[in-house]
Amino acid sequence: MVRRLAIIGVGLIGGSLARALRVAGGVGEIVGCGRDEGQLVRAVELGIIDRYSTDPAEAVGGADGVVIGTPVGAMESILEAIRPHLADGAIITDVGSTKGSVVAAAHRVFGSRCPPGFVPGHPIAGTERNGVEASFAELFQRRRVILTPLPESDAGATAAVRAMWEKTGAVVETMTPQHHDEVFAATSHLPHLLAYSLVNTLATLDEKVEIFRYAAGGFRDFTRIASSNPRMWHDISLANRDALLKVMDRFEGDLHQMRQAIEAGDGDYLLEVFTRAKEARDCFVDKAEE
């Protein structure tokens, strides 16, 4: 059990982690930290955290576990602020959607070797809602959490971070930071960019009021993630630029082929693509429900 856990960034993910660990009895004291004091006060009122500080250095004092739940663009400044104040043997992890940028930020702060207690992580869970009031204890149940331990990460620290997430009901897997970023550029980051781009395009059309009035369930389902935190996705897009550009190039090529098929009236090509996509999607859904 984590005796004292400092969560820097008590929003949807940080708040849900705190709630889940409380329910599971996996934590003693929880100290919250963030820039919005109103949100921190509300987190105390809801019983999500025990106390708070708006100063990251103060928040991590005496903590044996630290979770950084801020957007990845803030990672370096947070690590720089807490570095002199970390307790000996403290375990540090994060929830960022990109891992290469997190590791690079850690190396800039700590040097060529990060502390043995540093184990980057990424819970594959969330909703389009933001803030501590959107958090709930069941968010991570049967969801995957990816850990990307470094060569210098202590095996005990990695095991402790794994155990923390497993207490929330998550399924924990490991991979390298580079492989993580390549996988999630395709499966998460690109879909978010497509949703944002489509809604933005439609919002600039003269007929936008009528378009959104008659939008059906399929449009709502596809574009739901465009209601996600813009600052967070701004940071992710820039942090995972290389992997994201690579998969965007591939998608642009495939989209161009589909445009050519429509222009040429090539129904066979369209049916082939639609059928292959349906089979792949159905297979994915079936496996996800196992």
C-alpha atoms as a printed R data frame, in Angstrom:
    type eleno elety resid chain resno       x       y       z
1   ATOM     1    CA   MET     A     1   0.000   0.000   0.000
2   ATOM     2    CA   VAL     A     2   1.167   3.538  -0.751
3   ATOM     3    CA   ARG     A     3   1.505   5.298   2.595
4   ATOM     4    CA   ARG     A     4   1.335   8.848   1.217
5   ATOM     5    CA   LEU     A     5   0.489   9.507  -2.426
6   ATOM     6    CA   ALA     A     6   0.982  12.901  -4.041
7   ATOM     7    CA   ILE     A     7  -1.122  13.426  -7.171
8   ATOM     8    CA   ILE     A     8  -0.067  16.430  -9.223
9   ATOM     9    CA   GLY     A     9  -3.033  17.208 -11.440
10  ATOM    10    CA   VAL     A    10  -6.289  16.160  -9.769
11  ATOM    11    CA   GLY     A    11  -8.534  16.010 -12.814
12  ATOM    12    CA   LEU     A    12 -10.416  13.173 -14.463
13  ATOM    13    CA   ILE     A    13  -7.481  10.732 -14.397
14  ATOM    14    CA   GLY     A    14  -5.829  11.835 -11.163
15  ATOM    15    CA   GLY     A    15  -9.151  12.089  -9.372
16  ATOM    16    CA   SER     A    16 -10.330   8.697 -10.630
17  ATOM    17    CA   LEU     A    17  -7.046   7.107  -9.523
18  ATOM    18    CA   ALA     A    18  -7.479   8.572  -6.048
19  ATOM    19    CA   ARG     A    19 -11.084   7.360  -5.840
20  ATOM    20    CA   ALA     A    20 -10.194   3.854  -7.057
21  ATOM    21    CA   LEU     A    21  -7.293   3.455  -4.632
22  ATOM    22    CA   ARG     A    22  -9.473   4.593  -1.739
23  ATOM    23    CA   VAL     A    23 -12.139   2.027  -2.616
24  ATOM    24    CA   ALA     A    24  -9.473  -0.698  -2.909
25  ATOM    25    CA   GLY     A    25  -7.750   0.288   0.331
26  ATOM    26    CA   GLY     A    26  -4.515   0.771  -1.585
27  ATOM    27    CA   VAL     A    27  -3.498   4.135  -0.176
28  ATOM    28    CA   GLY     A    28  -3.138   5.963   3.106
29  ATOM    29    CA   GLU     A    29  -3.014   9.742   2.738
30  ATOM    30    CA   ILE     A    30  -3.588  11.459  -0.614
31  ATOM    31    CA   VAL     A    31  -2.149  14.913  -1.205
32  ATOM    32    CA   GLY     A    32  -3.467  16.757  -4.244
33  ATOM    33    CA   CYS     A    33  -1.714  19.474  -6.199
34  ATOM    34    CA   GLY     A    34  -2.749  21.755  -9.023
35  ATOM    35    CA   ARG     A    35  -3.063  25.350 -10.177
36  ATOM    36    CA   ASP     A    36  -6.837  25.656  -9.719
37  ATOM    37    CA   GLU     A    37  -7.385  25.953  -5.985
38  ATOM    38    CA   GLY     A    38 -11.144  25.804  -6.442
39  ATOM    39    CA   GLN     A    39 -10.835  22.340  -7.977
40  ATOM    40    CA   LEU     A    40  -8.581  21.211  -5.129
41  ATOM    41    CA   VAL     A    41 -11.013  22.484  -2.517
42  ATOM    42    CA   ARG     A    42 -13.774  20.595  -4.292
43  ATOM    43    CA   ALA     A    43 -11.629  17.437  -4.317
44  ATOM    44    CA   VAL     A    44 -11.274  17.678  -0.535
45  ATOM    45    CA   GLU     A    45 -15.025  18.252  -0.157
46  ATOM    46    CA   LEU     A    46 -15.723  15.137  -2.228
47  ATOM    47    CA   GLY     A    47 -13.289  13.089  -0.135
48  ATOM    48    CA   ILE     A    48 -11.072  12.406  -3.142
49  ATOM    49    CA   ILE     A    49  -7.959  13.857  -1.488
50  ATOM    50    CA   ASP     A    50  -7.112  14.522   2.167
51  ATOM    51    CA   ARG     A    51  -5.318  17.829   1.710
52  ATOM    52    CA   TYR     A    52  -3.752  19.895  -1.024
53  ATOM    53    CA   SER     A    53  -1.063  22.353  -2.005
54  ATOM    54    CA   THR     A    54  -0.698  24.510  -5.085
55  ATOM    55    CA   ASP     A    55   3.084  24.072  -4.794
56  ATOM    56    CA   PRO     A    56   4.373  20.781  -6.307
57  ATOM    57    CA   ALA     A    57   7.517  20.908  -4.148
58  ATOM    58    CA   GLU     A    58   5.414  21.070  -0.995
59  ATOM    59    CA   ALA     A    59   2.962  18.437  -2.205
60  ATOM    60    CA   VAL     A    60   5.601  15.721  -2.680
61  ATOM    61    CA   GLY     A    61   7.224  16.246   0.716
62  ATOM    62    CA   GLY     A    62   7.346  12.909   2.543
63  ATOM    63    CA   ALA     A    63   5.418  11.085  -0.193
64  ATOM    64    CA   ASP     A    64   6.506   7.551  -1.025
65  ATOM    65    CA   GLY     A    65   4.483   7.687  -4.245
66  ATOM    66    CA   VAL     A    66   4.117  10.525  -6.768
67  ATOM    67    CA   VAL     A    67   1.770  10.504  -9.774
68  ATOM    68    CA   ILE     A    68   2.058  13.332 -12.292
69  ATOM    69    CA   GLY     A    69  -1.290  13.832 -13.993
70  ATOM    70    CA   THR     A    70  -0.638  17.093 -15.824
71  ATOM    71    CA   PRO     A    71  -0.509  17.573 -19.622
72  ATOM    72    CA   VAL     A    72   2.780  16.252 -21.008
73  ATOM    73    CA   GLY     A    73   3.921  19.772 -21.930
74  ATOM    74    CA   ALA     A    74   4.234  20.573 -18.228
75  ATOM    75    CA   MET     A    75   6.269  17.476 -17.379
76  ATOM    76    CA   GLU     A    76   9.716  19.067 -17.383
77  ATOM    77    CA   SER     A    77   8.731  22.007 -15.202
78  ATOM    78    CA   ILE     A    78   6.977  19.704 -12.727
79  ATOM    79    CA   LEU     A    79   9.956  17.350 -12.485
80  ATOM    80    CA   GLU     A    80  12.305  20.310 -12.060
81  ATOM    81    CA   ALA     A    81  10.165  21.677  -9.237
82  ATOM    82    CA   ILE     A    82   9.883  18.418  -7.291
83  ATOM    83    CA   ARG     A    83  13.378  16.993  -7.886
84  ATOM    84    CA   PRO     A    84  15.069  18.471  -4.765
85  ATOM    85    CA   HIS     A    85  12.107  17.573  -2.555
86  ATOM    86    CA   LEU     A    86  11.533  13.920  -3.396
87  ATOM    87    CA   ALA     A    87  11.842  11.512  -0.480
88  ATOM    88    CA   ASP     A    88  14.561   8.876  -0.671
89  ATOM    89    CA   GLY     A    89  13.222   5.862  -2.508
90  ATOM    90    CA   ALA     A    90  10.105   7.665  -3.719
91  ATOM    91    CA   ILE     A    91   8.344   6.068  -6.676
92  ATOM    92    CA   ILE     A    92   7.439   8.490  -9.470
93  ATOM    93    CA   THR     A    93   5.126   7.752 -12.363
94  ATOM    94    CA   ASP     A    94   2.886   9.693 -14.737
95  ATOM    95    CA   VAL     A    95  -0.245   9.275 -16.859
96  ATOM    96    CA   GLY     A    96   0.914  11.001 -20.049
97  ATOM    97    CA   SER     A    97  -0.239   9.852 -23.482
98  ATOM    98    CA   THR     A    98   3.257  10.174 -24.938
99  ATOM    99    CA   LYS     A    99   6.246   8.479 -23.384
100 ATOM   100    CA   GLY     A   100   9.230   9.544 -25.471
101 ATOM   101    CA   SER     A   101   8.713  13.191 -24.553
102 ATOM   102    CA   VAL     A   102   8.260  12.304 -20.871
103 ATOM   103    CA   VAL     A   103  11.492  10.318 -20.816
104 ATOM   104    CA   ALA     A   104  13.333  13.125 -22.630
105 ATOM   105    CA   ALA     A   105  12.041  15.659 -20.101
106 ATOM   106    CA   ALA     A   106  13.150  13.420 -17.230
107 ATOM   107    CA   HIS     A   107  16.639  13.090 -18.680
108 ATOM   108    CA   ARG     A   108  16.908  16.857 -19.033
109 ATOM   109    CA   VAL     A   109  16.026  17.233 -15.358
110 ATOM   110    CA   PHE     A   110  17.800  14.242 -13.798
111 ATOM   111    CA   GLY     A   111  20.654  13.717 -16.235
112 ATOM   112    CA   SER     A   112  21.609  10.645 -18.235
113 ATOM   113    CA   ARG     A   113  20.167   8.297 -15.611
114 ATOM   114    CA   CYS     A   114  16.762   8.890 -14.088
115 ATOM   115    CA   PRO     A   115  16.064   7.916 -10.464
116 ATOM   116    CA   PRO     A   116  15.479   4.161 -10.034
117 ATOM   117    CA   GLY     A   117  11.986   4.920  -8.753
118 ATOM   118    CA   PHE     A   118  10.919   6.599 -12.013
119 ATOM   119    CA   VAL     A   119   8.518   4.384 -13.998
120 ATOM   120    CA   PRO     A   120   6.580   6.167 -16.789
121 ATOM   121    CA   GLY     A   121   3.020   5.016 -17.386
122 ATOM   122    CA   HIS     A   122  -0.107   5.610 -19.441
123 ATOM   123    CA   PRO     A   123  -3.632   4.504 -18.458
124 ATOM   124    CA   ILE     A   124  -5.701   3.840 -21.572
125 ATOM   125    CA   ALA     A   125  -8.888   5.248 -20.139
126 ATOM   126    CA   GLY     A   126 -10.810   8.490 -20.138
127 ATOM   127    CA   THR     A   127 -13.936  10.284 -21.205
128 ATOM   128    CA   GLU     A   128 -14.587  13.535 -23.036
129 ATOM   129    CA   ARG     A   129 -15.362  15.172 -19.693
130 ATOM   130    CA   ASN     A   130 -12.742  17.059 -17.694
131 ATOM   131    CA   GLY     A   131 -12.137  18.065 -14.115
132 ATOM   132    CA   VAL     A   132 -12.243  16.419 -10.720
133 ATOM   133    CA   GLU     A   133 -16.050  16.237 -10.620
134 ATOM   134    CA   ALA     A   134 -15.966  14.049 -13.731
135 ATOM   135    CA   SER     A   135 -13.787  11.468 -11.956
136 ATOM   136    CA   PHE     A   136 -15.134   8.090 -10.842
137 ATOM   137    CA   ALA     A   137 -13.600   5.041  -9.190
138 ATOM   138    CA   GLU     A   138 -14.518   2.562 -11.936
139 ATOM   139    CA   LEU     A   139 -12.741   4.394 -14.779
140 ATOM   140    CA   PHE     A   140  -9.822   1.952 -15.006
141 ATOM   141    CA   GLN     A   141 -11.641  -1.328 -14.496
142 ATOM   142    CA   ARG     A   142 -10.710  -3.788 -17.259
143 ATOM   143    CA   ARG     A   143  -8.813  -1.007 -19.031
144 ATOM   144    CA   ARG     A   144  -5.174  -1.331 -20.007
145 ATOM   145    CA   VAL     A   145  -2.365   0.608 -18.396
146 ATOM   146    CA   ILE     A   146   0.945   0.694 -20.258
147 ATOM   147    CA   LEU     A   147   4.170   0.971 -18.269
148 ATOM   148    CA   THR     A   148   7.391   1.931 -20.058
149 ATOM   149    CA   PRO     A   149  10.120   1.290 -17.459
150 ATOM   150    CA   LEU     A   150  13.601   2.520 -18.311
151 ATOM   151    CA   PRO     A   151  16.786   0.437 -18.103
152 ATOM   152    CA   GLU     A   152  17.569   2.178 -14.811
153 ATOM   153    CA   SER     A   153  14.074   1.676 -13.364
154 ATOM   154    CA   ASP     A   154  14.214  -0.480 -10.252
155 ATOM   155    CA   ALA     A   155  12.332  -3.774 -10.564
156 ATOM   156    CA   GLY     A   156  10.706  -3.165  -7.195
157 ATOM   157    CA   ALA     A   157   9.500   0.270  -8.281
158 ATOM   158    CA   THR     A   158   8.039  -1.158 -11.471
159 ATOM   159    CA   ALA     A   159   6.288  -3.861  -9.462
160 ATOM   160    CA   ALA     A   160   4.901  -1.242  -7.064
161 ATOM   161    CA   VAL     A   161   3.483   0.894  -9.911
162 ATOM   162    CA   ARG     A   162   2.003  -2.246 -11.468
163 ATOM   163    CA   ALA     A   163   0.398  -3.212  -8.161
164 ATOM   164    CA   MET     A   164  -1.035   0.302  -7.745
165 ATOM   165    CA   TRP     A   165  -2.779   0.172 -11.102
166 ATOM   166    CA   GLU     A   166  -3.947  -3.402 -10.628
167 ATOM   167    CA   LYS     A   167  -5.722  -2.305  -7.445
168 ATOM   168    CA   THR     A   168  -7.855  -0.019  -9.624
169 ATOM   169    CA   GLY     A   169  -8.963  -3.012 -11.707
170 ATOM   170    CA   ALA     A   170  -6.667  -2.238 -14.647
171 ATOM   171    CA   VAL     A   171  -4.769  -4.739 -16.796
172 ATOM   172    CA   VAL     A   172  -1.100  -3.715 -16.839
173 ATOM   173    CA   GLU     A   173   1.279  -4.284 -19.759
174 ATOM   174    CA   THR     A   174   4.785  -3.051 -20.550
175 ATOM   175    CA   MET     A   175   6.520  -1.841 -23.701
176 ATOM   176    CA   THR     A   176   9.310   0.512 -24.694
177 ATOM   177    CA   PRO     A   177   8.599   4.255 -24.866
178 ATOM   178    CA   GLN     A   178   9.263   4.316 -28.625
179 ATOM   179    CA   HIS     A   179   6.922   1.423 -29.375
180 ATOM   180    CA   HIS     A   180   4.253   2.972 -27.145
181 ATOM   181    CA   ASP     A   181   4.358   6.237 -29.070
182 ATOM   182    CA   GLU     A   182   4.150   4.486 -32.436
183 ATOM   183    CA   VAL     A   183   1.149   2.404 -31.373
184 ATOM   184    CA   PHE     A   184  -0.795   5.273 -29.852
185 ATOM   185    CA   ALA     A   185  -0.036   7.697 -32.671
186 ATOM   186    CA   ALA     A   186  -2.143   5.345 -34.805
187 ATOM   187    CA   THR     A   187  -4.823   4.208 -32.368
188 ATOM   188    CA   SER     A   188  -5.419   7.311 -30.255
189 ATOM   189    CA   HIS     A   189  -3.642  10.457 -31.398
190 ATOM   190    CA   LEU     A   190  -4.663  10.291 -35.082
191 ATOM   191    CA   PRO     A   191  -8.362   9.607 -34.286
192 ATOM   192    CA   HIS     A   192  -8.442  12.639 -31.999
193 ATOM   193    CA   LEU     A   193  -6.911  14.831 -34.693
194 ATOM   194    CA   LEU     A   194  -9.452  13.551 -37.235
195 ATOM   195    CA   ALA     A   195 -12.361  14.297 -34.900
196 ATOM   196    CA   TYR     A   196 -11.100  17.790 -34.119
197 ATOM   197    CA   SER     A   197 -10.422  18.479 -37.789
198 ATOM   198    CA   LEU     A   198 -13.825  17.293 -38.995
199 ATOM   199    CA   VAL     A   199 -15.759  19.327 -36.419
200 ATOM   200    CA   ASN     A   200 -13.605  22.371 -37.144
201 ATOM   201    CA   THR     A   201 -14.233  22.018 -40.902
202 ATOM   202    CA   LEU     A   202 -17.988  21.724 -40.459
203 ATOM   203    CA   ALA     A   203 -18.036  24.626 -37.988
204 ATOM   204    CA   THR     A   204 -16.620  26.934 -40.678
205 ATOM   205    CA   LEU     A   205 -19.258  26.097 -43.296
206 ATOM   206    CA   ASP     A   206 -22.069  28.562 -43.990
207 ATOM   207    CA   GLU     A   207 -24.584  25.777 -43.360
208 ATOM   208    CA   LYS     A   208 -23.095  24.828 -39.988
209 ATOM   209    CA   VAL     A   209 -26.268  25.457 -37.975
210 ATOM   210    CA   GLU     A   210 -28.298  23.114 -40.163
211 ATOM   211    CA   ILE     A   211 -25.464  20.572 -40.343
212 ATOM   212    CA   PHE     A   212 -25.198  20.236 -36.578
213 ATOM   213    CA   ARG     A   213 -28.977  20.328 -36.109
214 ATOM   214    CA   TYR     A   214 -29.436  17.231 -38.247
215 ATOM   215    CA   ALA     A   215 -26.310  15.379 -37.160
216 ATOM   216    CA   ALA     A   216 -27.248  11.824 -36.220
217 ATOM   217    CA   GLY     A   217 -25.832   9.348 -33.729
218 ATOM   218    CA   GLY     A   218 -22.958   8.319 -35.968
219 ATOM   219    CA   PHE     A   219 -21.669  11.888 -36.052
220 ATOM   220    CA   ARG     A   220 -21.951  12.207 -32.277
221 ATOM   221    CA   ASP     A   221 -20.154   8.908 -31.716
222 ATOM   222    CA   PHE     A   222 -17.315   9.703 -34.124
223 ATOM   223    CA   THR     A   223 -16.775  13.257 -32.900
224 ATOM   224    CA   ARG     A   224 -17.295  12.668 -29.157
225 ATOM   225    CA   ILE     A   225 -13.549  12.850 -28.523
226 ATOM   226    CA   ALA     A   226 -13.432  16.349 -30.019
227 ATOM   227    CA   SER     A   227 -14.898  17.438 -26.668
228 ATOM   228    CA   SER     A   228 -11.666  16.382 -24.941
229 ATOM   229    CA   ASN     A   229  -9.290  18.836 -23.298
230 ATOM   230    CA   PRO     A   230  -7.784  21.022 -26.094
231 ATOM   231    CA   ARG     A   231  -4.638  21.874 -24.100
232 ATOM   232    CA   MET     A   232  -3.925  18.216 -23.426
233 ATOM   233    CA   TRP     A   233  -4.235  17.278 -27.099
234 ATOM   234    CA   HIS     A   234  -2.201  20.301 -28.151
235 ATOM   235    CA   ASP     A   235   0.633  18.964 -25.989
236 ATOM   236    CA   ILE     A   236   0.229  15.374 -27.184
237 ATOM   237    CA   SER     A   237   0.243  16.335 -30.873
238 ATOM   238    CA   LEU     A   238   3.492  18.248 -30.548
239 ATOM   239    CA   ALA     A   239   5.136  15.775 -28.165
240 ATOM   240    CA   ASN     A   240   4.536  12.796 -30.472
241 ATOM   241    CA   ARG     A   241   5.159  14.705 -33.697
242 ATOM   242    CA   ASP     A   242   7.373  12.219 -35.540
243 ATOM   243    CA   ALA     A   243   5.213   9.135 -34.989
244 ATOM   244    CA   LEU     A   244   2.044  11.127 -35.626
245 ATOM   245    CA   LEU     A   245   3.299  12.597 -38.893
246 ATOM   246    CA   LYS     A   246   4.262   9.126 -40.095
247 ATOM   247    CA   VAL     A   247   0.796   7.671 -39.538
248 ATOM   248    CA   MET     A   248  -0.865  10.847 -40.892
249 ATOM   249    CA   ASP     A   249   1.096  10.436 -44.138
250 ATOM   250    CA   ARG     A   250  -0.165   6.864 -44.426
251 ATOM   251    CA   PHE     A   251  -3.752   7.921 -43.734
252 ATOM   252    CA   GLU     A   252  -3.590  10.814 -46.210
253 ATOM   253    CA   GLY     A   253  -2.427   8.379 -48.899
254 ATOM   254    CA   ASP     A   254  -5.285   5.974 -48.201
255 ATOM   255    CA   LEU     A   255  -7.824   8.819 -48.093
256 ATOM   256    CA   HIS     A   256  -6.551  10.083 -51.442
257 ATOM   257    CA   GLN     A   257  -7.020   6.610 -52.930
258 ATOM   258    CA   MET     A   258 -10.595   6.560 -51.671
259 ATOM   259    CA   ARG     A   259 -11.225   9.974 -53.196
260 ATOM   260    CA   GLN     A   260  -9.901   8.746 -56.535
261 ATOM   261    CA   ALA     A   261 -12.148   5.681 -56.337
262 ATOM   262    CA   ILE     A   262 -15.234   7.824 -55.689
263 ATOM   263    CA   GLU     A   263 -14.291  10.164 -58.522
264 ATOM   264    CA   ALA     A   264 -13.827   7.210 -60.889
265 ATOM   265    CA   GLY     A   265 -16.958   5.435 -59.701
266 ATOM   266    CA   ASP     A   266 -14.851   2.445 -58.580
267 ATOM   267    CA   GLY     A   267 -17.405   0.700 -56.407
268 ATOM   268    CA   ASP     A   268 -15.364  -2.500 -56.186
269 ATOM   269    CA   TYR     A   269 -12.525  -0.662 -54.441
270 ATOM   270    CA   LEU     A   270 -14.906   1.061 -52.037
271 ATOM   271    CA   LEU     A   271 -16.654  -2.197 -51.166
272 ATOM   272    CA   GLU     A   272 -13.301  -3.892 -50.593
273 ATOM   273    CA   VAL     A   273 -12.151  -1.142 -48.208
274 ATOM   274    CA   PHE     A   274 -15.476  -0.980 -46.350
275 ATOM   275    CA   THR     A   275 -15.618  -4.769 -45.959
276 ATOM   276    CA   ARG     A   276 -12.038  -5.047 -44.724
277 ATOM   277    CA   ALA     A   277 -12.585  -2.191 -42.291
278 ATOM   278    CA   LYS     A   278 -15.814  -3.705 -40.941
279 ATOM   279    CA   GLU     A   279 -14.174  -7.082 -40.371
280 ATOM   280    CA   ALA     A   280 -11.211  -5.485 -38.601
281 ATOM   281    CA   ARG     A   281 -13.466  -3.312 -36.414
282 ATOM   282    CA   ASP     A   282 -15.762  -6.222 -35.503
283 ATOM   283    CA   CYS     A   283 -12.764  -8.349 -34.574
284 ATOM   284    CA   PHE     A   284 -11.397  -5.543 -32.404
285 ATOM   285    CA   VAL     A   285 -14.708  -5.108 -30.580
286 ATOM   286    CA   ASP     A   286 -15.073  -8.877 -30.015
287 ATOM   287    CA   LYS     A   287 -11.595  -9.095 -28.475
288 ATOM   288    CA   ALA     A   288 -12.152  -6.013 -26.337
289 ATOM   289    CA   GLU     A   289 -15.240  -7.630 -24.808
290 ATOM   290    CA   GLU     A   290 -13.492 -10.896 -23.941
